């Protein structure tokens, strides 16, 4: 009798198989006398489509809404059904005594395994492998301390609630508003309030009118000062007032009336969670949130050089304390970090505080840090190094002393008018020696040494000038700013109780925020302009028409909070789902109210009728609809010049058919990962990633032979 280990993807399965010494190969699995190691390829199972419940629902109609099935069902994903069949045969084989769930240690990983388990009708007991690192040592330790699968039942229920809630809200809201406005409008629990943030910011920018104001600067020879009023403000709203001050003090002698010195201490930044890492990568390197996630996932899975990345914690647990010097010694062996790690290791005692170790601030996984594996820095690509460098330096920085500096404020008074001068001197560089701050932050830590002066010292305003300035509009969101807004959505809420709740949830999760941004781009609601995210006309109009409840953070924040409570076993899943069903009924009812005062221009060619072709998705080129014909899939705006086309025979050399389900998934996600194909020259079974560009051309990457 053997145990079956199910990993989330083939690459992870190979690592586990190597540690377990499963050296023999079967069709879709690796094995030895004790274990069979097989894999999913992400999700192998999905929720039913509406037409799976009732074929008549393939045609969208207002009369069929709201659609809330008594029980939400699951089905195999066609593109990966062959691997599900392999798993089904092994899972239900009498030669398998039990299972080990080795999918990603998180909410979505749990759902992937449980959906497979349910779909194939398996009843066998299973254990859970829960690890935060993919090193051989971590895998070995994980198998030595497997948890009973039932310990994660609540996590599964929360994941299932999330999946079903998103489906119910998505299909009902999308159909309701699409039918009303005669344009395919993708609406979602998290994506719509996120879009609303971007639209709101754009409206603030559009409505902004710059105001001119003035400041007065006096040059006292060895230093300069800026005029301040009795409220310590430098801004002067009338130029004539500024000129009066200039005329009053120019060439006059005053004295130093106040000197304030203050020593300040700044501790190192907290360790990285995923969202903070994505923000820094966007600020420093212009990397998108999705690109950052893809790279750090490779550093975790393939390179095994960082810990589990999809975390929302910036702290470590106390059981990790004995391992901390191991990571430091690995960094000491590198030319990039050796001098810094050597300093930390030379300290009499490792400086551990609540800013590093705090069990109460960890839910599933600790902060992202380097692993105990050898830091093979020279093997990394340029982008991989950028991320690893941030993570390694941040890890080292938390053990460094505070950055200490002195601030000096001098008030020079001339003719009863006060002029403020600020200076900074560095006492101790501390953690800033590791260069972990941005260019903007470096300016804040730059020395500005003032001359030695004493109270009562006479100073003459040798030169005095007026500086004309203008107020600046709010900045458009870049990805770093939007990630912050999503994480801290509570600041957009007036209700104090909800504001407090949203501190722990926000819009989306660290693992989903990147995908939400990409989906808003793919559905034509926002575009990237330089480094900014800007709403399209379609995105702005959508926010105009949806009910308030769909575009404010309160609703989704409450849901995220509820799902967290479900994951802790403190709320019944049925209670949460009942609230979702009530919400769906309300949204559909709202969609039926009022007239269509907004027209969506992108979809003029759309016509409804008995024989209308099925809309498969949104055109990534122009925002039109994608339909099927005998030879391929085309855009409804082809008459207006859109060239988007996917030909059905594009992948025939790879023994893969392009059916409507394939196109739906590709248009929805922008890519299909871990697709099973045959290598054209050898006919070997492979997995690959398929992406599509704005003309419909398919790109094949990550072609990996799996058997």
FIRO-80297 format. One line per 4 residues: number of its first residue (from 1); their letters; for each residue z, y, x of C-alpha. Coordinates in Angstrom, 2 decimals, decimal comma. Each point is the difference from the previous one (the first is absolute). Layout:
N
NUM) A) Z Y X  ...
//
This chain:
707
1) XXXX) 0,00 0,00 0,00  -0,94 3,43 1,25  0,91 3,59 -0,78  -2,76 2,45 -0,92
5) XXXX) 0,17 3,49 1,50  -2,10 2,66 -1,77  -0,79 3,17 1,96  -1,63 3,13 -1,40
9) XXXX) -3,08 -0,14 2,24  -1,64 -2,34 2,53  1,06 1,96 3,10  3,68 -0,20 -0,96
13) XXXX) -0,39 -3,69 -0,84  -1,39 -0,66 3,48  3,00 1,70 1,61  2,45 -2,02 -2,09
17) XXXX) -1,94 -3,21 0,65  0,14 0,64 3,74  3,78 0,42 -0,09  0,40 -3,13 -2,15
21) XXXX) -2,43 -1,87 2,29  -2,43 -0,78 -2,81  -2,97 -0,73 2,25  -2,11 -2,12 -2,35
25) XXXX) -2,58 1,65 -2,22  -1,01 -0,75 -3,58  -2,24 1,80 -2,50  1,95 3,23 -0,59
29) XXXX) 3,22 -1,05 1,72  1,70 -1,05 3,26  2,52 -2,82 0,24  2,20 -2,42 1,92
33) XXXX) 2,30 -2,81 -1,12  2,58 2,39 -1,49  -1,89 3,03 -1,27  -3,25 1,12 -1,58
37) XXXX) -0,72 3,69 0,52  -2,53 1,56 -2,36  -0,73 3,49 -1,18  -0,99 2,38 -2,72
41) XXXX) -2,45 2,79 0,77  2,04 2,75 -1,59  0,03 -0,45 -3,77  -1,68 -3,23 -1,17
45) XXXX) 1,13 0,56 -3,59  -0,40 3,02 -2,25  0,86 1,05 -3,54  -2,33 -0,83 -2,87
49) XXXX) -2,60 2,60 -0,95  0,01 1,10 -3,64  -3,08 -2,12 -0,77  1,78 -3,12 1,30
53) XXXX) 2,34 0,29 -2,99  -2,77 0,78 -2,46  -3,72 0,19 0,85  -0,48 2,79 -2,51
57) XXXX) 2,16 2,24 2,20  -2,76 0,12 2,61  -1,41 2,79 -2,14  2,32 2,97 0,18
61) XXXX) 1,11 1,36 -3,36  2,71 2,35 -1,18  0,87 -2,38 -2,83  1,15 -2,66 2,49
65) XXXX) 2,57 2,32 1,57  2,75 -0,25 0,92  -0,59 -3,46 1,41  3,33 -1,66 0,83
69) XXXX) -0,24 -3,79 0,26  3,05 -1,98 -1,04  0,04 -1,64 3,44  -1,88 1,38 2,98
73) XXXX) -1,88 -2,86 1,65  -1,35 -0,64 3,48  -3,22 -1,54 1,31  -1,60 -0,89 3,36
77) XXXX) -2,04 2,65 1,80  -3,56 -1,37 0,13  -0,75 1,15 3,55  2,92 -1,97 1,45
81) XXXX) 0,29 -2,89 -2,46  -0,96 -2,58 2,63  3,15 0,78 2,00  2,13 -0,08 -3,15
85) XXXX) -1,42 -3,46 -0,75  0,99 -1,14 3,50  3,54 1,30 -0,53  0,20 -1,55 -3,46
89) XXXX) -0,92 -3,44 1,33  2,55 0,20 2,80  2,80 1,53 -2,10  -0,30 -2,68 -2,67
93) XXXX) -0,50 -2,88 2,44  2,72 -2,70 -0,15  0,10 0,18 3,82  1,50 3,50 -0,18
97) XXXX) 3,73 0,07 -0,68  0,59 3,76 0,02  -1,55 3,39 0,76  0,81 2,93 2,26
101) XXXX) -1,14 3,43 -1,13  -1,10 1,85 3,15  -1,92 2,87 -1,60  0,92 3,55 1,03
105) XXXX) 3,71 0,71 -0,35  -0,22 2,53 -2,80  -0,67 0,53 -3,70  -3,77 -0,54 0,14
109) XXXX) 0,24 -2,99 2,33  2,42 -1,63 -2,42  -2,43 0,57 -2,87  -2,91 -1,55 1,90
113) XXXX) 1,91 -3,25 0,49  1,55 -0,14 -3,49  -3,34 0,58 -1,73  -1,53 -2,86 2,01
117) XXXX) 3,01 -2,21 -0,80  -0,32 0,76 -3,72  -3,79 -0,21 -0,14  -0,19 -3,52 1,49
121) XXXX) 2,92 -1,23 -2,11  2,21 -0,96 2,94  3,60 -0,98 -0,74  1,21 -0,95 3,46
125) XXXX) 2,97 1,72 1,66  -0,74 2,69 2,56  1,74 1,96 2,72  -0,71 3,55 1,14
129) XXXX) -0,85 1,09 3,54  1,16 3,61 0,32  -0,71 1,62 3,37  -0,61 3,50 1,34
133) XXXX) -1,94 -0,93 3,12  -2,90 -2,35 0,77  1,15 -1,01 3,49  0,46 -3,71 0,69
137) XXXX) 3,74 0,58 0,35  0,22 1,71 -3,39  -2,00 -2,75 -1,72  2,18 -2,70 1,59
141) XXXX) 3,18 1,81 -1,04  -1,40 0,48 -3,51  -0,69 -3,71 -0,46  3,53 -0,73 1,20
145) XXXX) 1,43 2,19 -2,77  -2,28 -0,54 -3,01  1,30 1,37 -3,29  -0,13 -1,74 -3,35
149) XXXX) -2,99 1,25 -1,95  2,15 0,86 -3,02  1,72 2,72 2,03  -3,19 2,02 -0,40
153) XXXX) -0,50 -0,55 -3,74  1,01 3,58 -0,77  -2,43 1,35 2,59  -2,75 -2,04 -1,65
157) XXXX) 0,94 1,32 -3,43  -0,22 3,58 1,30  -3,40 -0,71 1,57  -1,21 -1,61 -3,22
161) XXXX) 1,22 3,00 -2,00  -1,90 2,34 2,31  -3,19 -2,06 -0,27  0,11 -0,34 -3,79
165) XXXX) 1,06 3,62 -0,60  -2,85 1,32 2,13  -2,45 -2,25 -1,84  1,20 0,94 -3,50
169) XXXX) 0,04 3,73 0,70  -3,26 -0,10 1,95  -2,18 -1,93 -2,45  1,29 1,78 -3,09
173) XXXX) -0,03 3,55 1,39  -3,32 -0,49 1,79  -1,72 -1,40 -3,09  1,56 2,53 -2,38
177) XXXX) -1,01 3,09 1,97  -3,34 -1,43 1,15  -1,01 -0,63 -3,61  1,20 3,42 -1,15
181) XXXX) -1,75 1,97 2,75  -3,04 -2,25 0,50  0,65 -0,24 3,74  1,62 -2,75 2,06
185) XXXX) 3,47 1,40 0,70  2,28 -2,12 2,15  3,63 0,72 -0,90  3,03 -1,55 1,67
189) XXXX) 3,77 0,06 0,02  0,24 1,46 3,53  -3,48 1,31 0,77  -0,08 2,48 -2,90
193) XXXX) 3,25 1,87 0,82  -1,07 -0,04 3,66  -3,31 1,59 -0,99  1,98 2,54 -2,04
197) XXXX) 1,85 1,10 3,15  -3,32 0,68 1,76  -1,48 1,81 -3,02  3,12 2,12 -0,45
201) XXXX) -0,08 1,07 3,65  -3,71 0,87 -0,26  0,68 2,15 -3,08  2,73 1,84 1,92
205) XXXX) -2,49 0,65 2,81  -2,72 1,16 -2,42  2,40 2,33 -1,82  1,45 1,45 3,19
209) XXXX) -0,57 3,67 0,71  0,95 1,14 3,51  2,42 2,88 0,28  0,05 2,31 2,99
213) XXXX) 3,30 0,84 1,64  1,12 1,56 3,27  2,50 -0,52 2,80  1,20 2,51 2,58
217) XXXX) 0,38 -1,08 3,62  1,82 2,02 2,66  -0,47 -0,51 3,74  3,21 0,66 1,95
221) XXXX) -1,53 -0,76 3,39  1,65 -3,30 0,94  -0,19 -1,38 -3,52  -1,45 0,71 -3,44
225) XXXX) 1,63 0,09 -3,41  -1,19 -0,18 -3,61  1,38 2,34 -2,65  2,31 -1,63 -2,58
229) XXXX) 1,42 1,51 -3,17  3,55 -0,45 -1,32  -1,01 -3,42 -1,39  -1,23 -1,10 3,44
233) XXXX) -3,61 0,02 -1,24  -2,87 1,10 2,25  -2,54 0,48 -2,79  -0,83 3,57 -1,10
237) XXXX) -2,07 0,26 -3,19  -1,27 3,58 0,44  -1,85 1,20 3,08  1,34 3,54 -0,39
241) XXXX) 3,56 -1,35 0,25  -0,95 -1,82 3,20  -1,52 3,21 1,37  3,17 1,94 -0,81
245) XXXX) 2,02 -2,49 2,06  -2,45 0,32 2,91  0,19 3,80 -0,09  3,79 -0,14 -0,22
249) XXXX) 0,69 -2,26 3,02  -2,95 0,45 2,37  1,19 1,33 3,37  3,60 0,11 -1,21
253) XXXX) 2,92 -1,61 1,80  2,38 -2,39 -1,71  2,28 -2,77 1,14  0,67 -3,71 -0,20
257) XXXX) 2,41 -0,36 -2,94  0,28 -3,78 -0,32  -0,52 -3,12 2,09  0,40 -3,47 -1,53
261) XXXX) -0,16 -3,14 2,10  0,09 -3,45 -1,59  -0,34 -3,45 1,51  -1,98 -2,41 -2,18
265) XXXX) -0,43 -3,74 0,25  -2,92 -1,96 -1,42  0,25 -3,81 -0,06  -3,10 -2,13 0,47
269) XXXX) -2,14 -0,67 -3,09  0,77 -3,15 -1,96  -2,00 -3,15 0,71  -3,31 -0,44 -1,81
273) XXXX) -0,57 -1,38 -3,45  -3,61 -0,42 -1,10  -0,34 3,33 -1,81  1,38 2,02 2,92
277) XXXX) -2,30 -1,85 2,41  -3,00 0,74 -2,24  0,99 3,67 -0,16  0,28 0,32 3,77
281) XXXX) -3,30 -1,80 0,60  -1,73 2,33 -2,42  1,56 3,14 1,52  -0,56 -0,96 3,63
285) XXXX) -3,18 -2,09 -0,07  -1,64 0,69 -3,37  0,29 -3,67 -0,99  -0,02 -0,77 -3,72
289) XXXX) 2,97 -1,78 -1,53  -2,14 -3,11 -0,56  -1,28 0,01 3,58  3,55 0,27 1,30
293) XXXX) 1,11 -2,88 -2,21  -2,89 -2,17 1,19  0,76 0,69 3,66  3,76 -0,54 -0,22
297) XXXX) -0,60 -3,20 -2,00  -2,10 -1,27 2,92  2,72 1,02 2,46  2,38 -2,10 -2,10
301) XXXX) -2,15 -3,03 -0,81  -2,45 -0,34 2,85  1,66 1,77 2,92  3,56 -0,92 -1,06
305) XXXX) 1,19 3,17 1,72  1,69 1,75 -2,94  2,18 -1,15 -2,88  -0,95 -0,25 -3,69
309) XXXX) -1,73 3,30 -0,87  0,14 0,26 -3,81  3,60 1,19 0,01  1,74 2,92 -1,67
313) XXXX) 3,02 -0,03 2,33  0,58 2,09 3,12  3,03 -1,96 1,15  0,91 -3,31 1,66
317) XXXX) 2,56 -2,58 -1,09  3,11 -0,81 2,04  -1,17 -3,56 0,68  -2,76 1,51 2,15
321) XXXX) 2,37 1,62 2,49  -0,14 -2,93 2,48  -3,83 0,19 -0,01  -0,29 3,71 0,75
325) XXXX) 0,24 -0,38 3,82  -2,71 -2,69 -0,12  -2,52 2,48 -1,43  1,13 2,60 2,54
329) XXXX) -0,57 -2,42 2,88  -3,50 -0,75 -1,30  -0,76 3,73 0,02  1,58 0,38 3,44
333) XXXX) -2,67 -2,34 1,38  -2,80 2,43 -0,94  -1,22 2,99 1,99  -0,19 2,08 -3,19
337) XXXX) 3,65 -0,40 -1,04  1,78 -1,46 3,03  1,73 3,20 1,13  1,33 0,71 -3,51
341) XXXX) 1,18 -3,55 -0,71  1,64 -0,16 3,43  2,03 3,11 -0,82  1,27 -1,50 -3,28
345) XXXX) 0,85 -3,34 1,62  1,89 1,79 2,78  2,44 1,54 -2,48  3,52 -1,53 0,10
349) XXXX) -0,32 -0,86 -3,70  -2,95 0,05 -2,37  0,51 3,09 -2,23  -0,05 -1,56 -3,47
353) XXXX) 0,78 2,12 -3,04  -0,55 0,13 -3,75  -3,29 1,77 0,71  -1,26 -3,32 1,41
357) XXXX) 2,05 -2,79 -1,60  0,72 0,20 -3,74  -0,14 -3,12 -2,16  0,38 2,06 -3,18
361) XXXX) -3,37 1,70 0,63  -2,00 -3,26 0,19  -1,43 -1,86 -2,99  -2,58 -2,57 1,15
365) XXXX) -0,90 1,00 3,56  1,34 2,19 2,78  -1,84 2,85 1,74  -3,18 -0,57 2,01
369) XXXX) 0,86 -0,60 3,66  -1,54 -1,85 2,96  0,59 -3,76 0,01  1,54 -2,10 2,77
373) XXXX) -3,50 -1,19 0,94  -1,48 1,24 3,27  -1,34 3,52 -0,41  -3,61 -0,75 0,92
377) XXXX) -0,98 3,66 -0,22  -3,14 -0,25 2,13  -1,62 -2,37 -2,52  0,19 2,47 -2,89
381) XXXX) -2,92 1,96 -1,40  0,20 3,79 0,09  1,23 0,24 -3,61  2,41 -2,91 0,40
385) XXXX) 1,52 1,69 3,03  0,45 3,27 -1,91  2,12 -1,77 -2,61  1,89 -2,23 2,40
389) XXXX) 0,75 3,02 2,18  1,53 1,86 -2,95  2,12 -3,01 -0,99  1,15 -0,77 3,56
393) XXXX) 0,90 3,61 0,83  1,83 0,44 -3,31  1,99 -3,19 0,72  0,97 1,26 3,46
397) XXXX) 0,78 3,49 -1,29  2,78 -1,14 -2,35  2,05 -1,10 3,03  -0,47 3,31 1,81
401) XXXX) 2,46 2,93 -0,12  -0,38 2,92 -2,39  -2,38 2,83 0,70  2,36 2,93 0,63
405) XXXX) -1,02 3,64 0,09  1,51 3,45 -0,29  -1,31 2,58 -2,43  0,54 3,70 0,59
409) XXXX) -0,36 2,77 -2,59  0,06 3,60 1,20  0,19 2,92 -2,42  -1,14 3,31 1,46
413) XXXX) 0,70 3,03 -2,19  -2,08 3,17 0,27  0,56 2,89 -2,43  1,95 -2,35 -2,33
417) XXXX) -2,96 -2,41 -0,12  0,59 -3,55 1,24  -2,40 -2,07 2,11  0,46 -3,74 0,45
421) XXXX) -0,85 -1,91 3,17  0,28 -3,79 0,25  0,11 -2,16 3,10  0,51 -3,65 0,89
425) XXXX) 1,20 -1,72 3,16  0,04 -3,77 0,47  3,32 -1,52 1,08  -1,01 -3,68 -0,13
429) XXXX) -3,46 -1,41 -0,70  1,42 -3,32 -1,16  -2,40 -2,04 -2,13  -2,75 2,65 0,17
433) XXXX) -0,79 -1,29 3,51  -1,82 -2,88 -1,69  -2,59 2,37 -1,52  0,56 -1,31 -3,51
437) XXXX) -0,48 3,39 -1,67  -3,22 1,51 -1,31  -1,67 3,09 1,45  1,45 2,04 -2,87
441) XXXX) 3,49 -1,33 0,73  -0,45 0,67 3,73  -0,36 3,70 -0,78  3,41 -0,13 -1,70
445) XXXX) 1,57 -1,51 3,13  -1,72 2,39 2,43  2,29 2,18 2,09  -0,04 3,74 -0,62
449) XXXX) 2,52 1,44 2,44  1,35 3,47 -0,76  1,29 2,45 2,60  3,73 0,37 0,52
453) XXXX) 1,24 2,84 -2,16  3,43 1,07 -1,25  1,19 1,64 -3,19  -0,18 3,76 0,35
457) XXXX) -2,84 -0,10 2,52  -2,44 2,83 -0,66  -3,63 -0,88 -0,72  -2,97 2,25 -0,75
461) XXXX) -2,77 -0,89 -2,44  -2,79 0,74 2,46  -2,77 -1,28 -2,22  0,10 -0,65 -3,73
465) XXXX) -2,84 -1,46 -2,02  -0,82 -1,26 -3,47  -1,26 -3,57 -0,39  -2,08 -0,56 -3,13
469) XXXX) 0,35 -3,43 -1,58  -1,02 -1,86 -3,15  1,72 -2,67 -2,04  -1,63 -3,39 0,39
473) XXXX) -1,03 -2,36 -2,82  1,62 -3,42 -0,35  -1,65 -2,54 2,27  -2,20 -2,69 -1,50
477) XXXX) 1,52 -3,44 0,36  -0,95 -1,99 3,04  1,03 -3,66 -0,02  3,24 0,71 1,83
481) XXXX) 0,96 2,62 -2,57  -1,01 -2,16 -2,95  1,99 -2,97 1,32  3,04 2,28 0,23
485) XXXX) -0,60 1,26 -3,54  -0,32 -3,56 -1,31  3,13 -1,13 1,81  1,99 3,04 -1,14
489) XXXX) -1,43 0,29 -3,50  3,44 0,93 -1,31  -0,45 3,57 1,17  -2,67 0,47 -2,68
493) XXXX) 2,45 -1,02 -2,74  2,31 2,42 -1,83  2,37 -2,58 -1,51  2,87 -0,33 2,51
497) XXXX) 0,78 -3,63 -0,88  -3,65 -1,01 0,41  -0,22 2,04 3,20  2,85 -2,12 1,39
501) XXXX) -1,66 -3,24 -1,14  -3,30 0,94 1,63  1,71 0,43 3,37  0,03 -3,78 0,23
505) XXXX) -3,47 -0,71 -1,37  -2,68 2,70 -0,04  -3,63 -0,70 -0,86  -1,07 -3,45 1,13
509) XXXX) 1,51 -1,88 2,93  -0,65 0,20 3,75  -2,24 -3,06 -0,36  -2,13 1,46 -2,84
513) XXXX) -0,34 3,74 0,69  -2,94 -0,35 2,37  -1,92 -2,09 -2,54  0,71 2,56 -2,73
517) XXXX) -1,54 2,79 2,09  -3,06 -2,13 0,78  -0,41 -0,92 -3,67  0,03 3,66 -1,04
521) XXXX) -2,81 0,59 2,48  -2,00 -3,05 -1,11  0,25 0,92 -3,67  -1,38 3,46 0,73
525) XXXX) 3,16 1,93 -0,89  0,59 1,46 3,46  -1,99 0,47 3,21  0,91 0,47 3,63
529) XXXX) -0,93 3,46 1,30  0,77 0,21 3,71  3,62 -1,21 0,08  0,79 0,98 -3,58
533) XXXX) -0,09 -1,84 -3,33  -1,71 2,10 -2,67  -0,45 -0,85 -3,71  -3,49 -0,29 -1,45
537) XXXX) -1,04 1,51 -3,32  0,45 -3,46 -1,52  3,54 -0,28 1,37  0,96 3,44 -1,28
541) XXXX) -1,38 -0,77 -3,46  1,84 -3,31 -0,18  3,33 1,74 0,56  -0,91 2,46 -2,77
545) XXXX) -0,44 -2,75 -2,59  2,74 -2,57 0,69  3,41 0,34 -1,67  2,78 1,64 2,00
549) XXXX) 1,84 -3,32 0,32  -2,91 -1,50 1,95  -0,21 2,72 2,61  3,61 0,82 0,82
553) XXXX) 2,08 -1,90 2,57  2,86 -0,60 -2,46  -1,61 -2,94 -1,78  -1,10 -1,99 3,01
557) XXXX) 3,19 0,97 1,85  2,07 -1,49 -2,81  -2,12 -3,15 0,15  0,37 -0,37 3,77
561) XXXX) 3,74 0,42 -0,43  0,04 -2,62 -2,76  -2,01 -2,46 2,10  2,50 0,43 2,82
565) XXXX) 2,78 -0,78 -2,47  -1,93 -3,08 -1,19  -0,39 -1,13 3,63  3,78 0,13 0,35
569) XXXX) 0,53 -2,05 -3,15  1,67 2,88 -1,85  -2,67 0,36 -2,74  -1,83 -2,62 -2,04
573) XXXX) -3,78 0,10 0,59  -0,57 -0,13 -3,77  1,84 3,29 -0,45  -2,26 1,70 2,53
577) XXXX) -3,19 -1,48 -1,47  1,00 1,03 -3,53  0,25 3,60 1,20  -3,49 -0,33 1,51
581) XXXX) -1,41 -1,31 -3,28  1,50 2,93 -1,90  -1,53 2,35 2,54  -3,44 -1,63 -0,35
585) XXXX) 0,14 0,42 -3,78  0,90 3,65 0,44  -2,81 0,68 2,51  -2,65 -1,60 -2,19
589) XXXX) 1,24 1,96 -3,01  -0,14 3,21 2,05  -3,59 -0,73 1,03  -1,03 -0,08 -3,64
593) XXXX) 1,38 3,48 -0,66  -2,11 3,17 0,15  -3,66 0,68 0,70  -1,93 -0,51 3,25
597) XXXX) 0,03 3,50 1,44  -0,73 -1,21 3,53  -3,39 -1,39 1,04  -0,39 -2,19 3,09
601) XXXX) -3,38 0,84 1,50  -0,37 -2,94 2,36  -0,69 -2,59 -2,68  -2,62 1,58 -2,29
605) XXXX) -2,08 -3,20 0,12  2,76 -2,11 -1,53  -0,76 -1,29 -3,49  2,09 -2,23 -2,17
609) XXXX) -1,36 -2,60 -2,33  -0,01 -3,66 -0,86  -2,22 -0,94 2,91  1,44 2,40 2,56
613) XXXX) 0,23 -1,59 3,44  3,47 -0,51 1,43  1,25 2,78 2,26  1,03 -1,73 3,24
617) XXXX) 1,55 2,99 1,73  -0,41 3,51 1,33  -2,83 0,90 2,38  1,52 0,95 3,39
621) XXXX) -2,92 2,35 0,58  -0,09 2,19 -3,11  2,68 -1,19 -2,43  -2,48 -1,54 -2,47
625) XXXX) 0,24 -3,49 -1,54  -1,12 -3,19 1,70  -2,00 -2,43 -2,16  -1,67 -3,37 0,61
629) XXXX) -3,70 -0,84 -0,28  -1,96 -3,13 0,94  -0,17 0,79 3,72  3,13 1,96 0,75
633) XXXX) 2,50 2,65 -0,95  -1,02 3,64 -0,42  1,40 3,42 -0,85  -0,44 1,59 -3,42
637) XXXX) -1,02 3,24 1,72  -3,05 -1,49 1,73  -2,25 2,39 -1,92  1,95 2,89 1,51
641) XXXX) -0,69 -1,39 3,48  2,98 -2,26 0,73  -1,17 -2,76 2,37  2,99 -2,33 -0,34
645) XXXX) -1,16 -3,63 -0,37  1,55 -3,37 0,88  -2,63 -2,77 0,09  1,13 -3,40 -1,27
649) XXXX) -1,58 -1,86 2,92  1,67 2,09 2,73  2,42 -2,77 1,01  -2,20 -3,04 -0,61
653) XXXX) -0,11 -0,75 3,75  3,78 -0,29 -0,21  -0,20 -2,41 -2,97  1,77 2,52 -2,21
657) XXXX) -1,06 1,22 -3,43  0,54 3,59 -1,07  1,10 -0,27 -3,62  1,44 2,71 -2,28
661) XXXX) 3,60 -0,94 0,88  -0,85 0,42 3,68  -1,43 3,48 -0,68  2,96 1,00 -2,17
665) XXXX) 2,46 -0,86 2,75  -2,12 1,68 2,67  -0,31 3,22 -1,98  3,67 0,00 -0,96
669) XXXX) 1,42 -0,59 3,50  -2,86 1,16 2,22  0,13 -3,31 1,83  0,55 -3,72 -0,45
673) XXXX) 2,18 -1,54 2,67  0,16 -3,65 1,04  -3,13 -0,96 -1,95  -1,17 -3,56 0,63
677) XXXX) -3,54 -0,17 1,39  -2,13 -2,27 2,20  -1,07 1,21 3,44  -3,83 0,24 -0,11
681) XXXX) -0,73 -1,56 3,39  2,55 -2,86 -0,03  0,87 -0,40 -3,70  3,69 0,08 0,99
685) XXXX) 2,51 1,02 -2,65  1,31 3,53 0,68  1,95 2,83 -1,50  -1,26 3,56 0,24
689) XXXX) 0,47 3,51 -1,33  -2,72 1,59 -2,14  -0,21 3,77 -0,40  -2,55 2,14 -1,81
693) XXXX) -1,40 3,41 0,90  -1,33 2,77 -2,26  -3,50 -1,51 -0,22  1,22 -3,48 -0,94
697) XXXX) -0,54 -1,53 3,43  2,52 -2,73 0,77  1,69 -0,26 3,37  1,47 -3,29 1,26
701) XXXX) 2,86 0,13 2,49  2,94 -2,12 1,22  -2,08 -3,20 -0,16  2,49 -2,74 0,93
705) XXX) -0,71 -3,74 0,10  2,82 -1,82 -1,82  -0,95 -3,68 0,17
//
